[in-house]
Amino acid sequence: MSRRTVALSLPPWLAHTLRAQRGPVPWSAVTRGALAAGPLLTAAVLADRTSLGVLAALGAMLAGINDRPGSRRASVKRLGGPALAGGAGLLVGTYAGEHVGAVVLTLLLTGIGLVAGSFSAVGPVASGAGTQLLVASAIGAGMPLPEPGWQRALAFLAGAAWLVGLRLALPTPGAIAGDYRFDGERHAVAAVYDAIAALLDAAGGPEATARRVALTAALDHAQDALAGPRLRRYASSAAERRLHGQYAAALPLAEAATALAWAGEAVSARAGEGPRRLAAAVRDNTPTGPLPAPNRSAPALRALDDALLHAADAFDQAEGSDLHARRRTATSLLRTAFGAGGREYGLRVALCFGASVAVAQALHQARWYGQHEHWYWLPATAVFLVKPDLGPLASRALSRAAGTVLGAVVFAGFAAVLPRPEGLVALVALSGALIPVATRHFAAQTAVVTVLVLSLVMVGGEPQASASRIGETLLACAIVLIVGHLPMPGKSGGGVRARLAAAGDAAHAYLVHVLNESGDRAERWTLRREAYRTLAEARGAIAVSAAELPALARHTEGTDEVAAVLERLVDTTTACAVHLDDTGRLTRRHIEQLAELLEEFERGRGRVGLRAIELPIAV
């Protein structure tokens, strides 16, 4: 029996547990990890401020978990936002732990869990901020340190700021030539053109849908990379304006490539050569040179040729352009956080976090810990397990348990032979370097983080705690699996349905705009980007929900079929837009495809509670 057959026979929650990400080693992130927690701890030990060094190393470690590929400036928000939330959590947790009793502390941390969980539904950065807020508040309340809360918070923020500084200052290997400050942005924009070429190559074949999904991911990543601090709607330097223009020039190319893939007919290899040359020009920061023109025998091919000519012109100019991304207002963010999805998200996080705090406090007050006063490990572990956007509960619980056991055993072996504290400090530096690689699987990440945390605890003066760390992790897994599967008030699966509803609304807006034959192409590209981005987010949430245990997965059954219909509807809308630009009218095939998809959506939307899509014209 083949490996693929075995994998397909496994239940989804177990198959997800065994799945790991692949890709090249991120050497730049490995270098930053090695230069983050270890050197900070070394400096603190030499200055005889070990406890502050432990907190700074924790701040650097948590920031390192969020240190993913992308542009430098986007990383400021991705790393800095959660770090600020962590500093606030450490401050609140410290003073609460010093001045209130166990019952009030449990209620307070549960309330923080409700707020942090609700706002985590806003997006990845908000989720990272919610995670660090909860983890740091538990650490602040339970970690016995001599410094006051404000010093702890400053030390934590200093550690995160050190890693952010490394991210901004160190160039990416292989990108020294030219203005290396923008190597992440250049790589992201170049990847869009490569994805367009790959979609053109796959047109008419079985891989076309997967290539279109990859193009959406590349566009999302480039949009995020260009949206960091000082890379705003209107760029300020020539290099930034050129990158904005190069990104905007890819949008009509992506539109034409999607229309060609929708047509289901293969195109010549010549069609993909132009986008590949544009990708090389962006990546190497060089002129485009002559671009091969595709055959102009069909509307989508004519649109592709026109888009190539426009791109060649845009590449020779340093003029900024709109990123075609809708800006989210404070009202929309609050609506997301306190809507059905955010409420369900926040309630699950609050219950699991609060239950773990209550159990930890009961065990702590009963002196079950003996000489170790690290009850915060239990709720901190529960946070990483329960966050719904971080993966299915069962998968994360199994991975966390396995990773903790492995990490604790490895640390126990090292602790028996390494000199103190220099050997443990070196172990912290090594673990920091391994985190960017270990993030490919939650069990591997857990093992590395366990070694790092146990090293920090021992450097801080506590005895070896591998056994208690294993026991608390297993207890946290049990709490999360039990509490996380309890029935919730209201209709379950609200987070998935909220994202699918947003995707439906975006698809509707895009379709109405195209069928009204508006001449505003900039608005059309903005609506198209919003439709595909919200669909990608919905697809991600659906995939996570489908990998839950059946008790949770059953609440979102049928959502993947509805998402697939919406994707085909948006693809068809794109094909309609390209054809209308060329001929001013739709073909019978376009009209029939729209009618068929709208009927299919109407049949499925009732099962998942979505609004109908109404058109301004009859199709």
Order of alpha helices (4+ residues) and beta strands (2+ residues): alpha-alpha-alpha-alpha-alpha-alpha-alpha-alpha-alpha-alpha-alpha-alpha-alpha-alpha-alpha-alpha-alpha-alpha-alpha-alpha-alpha-alpha-alpha-alpha-alpha-alpha
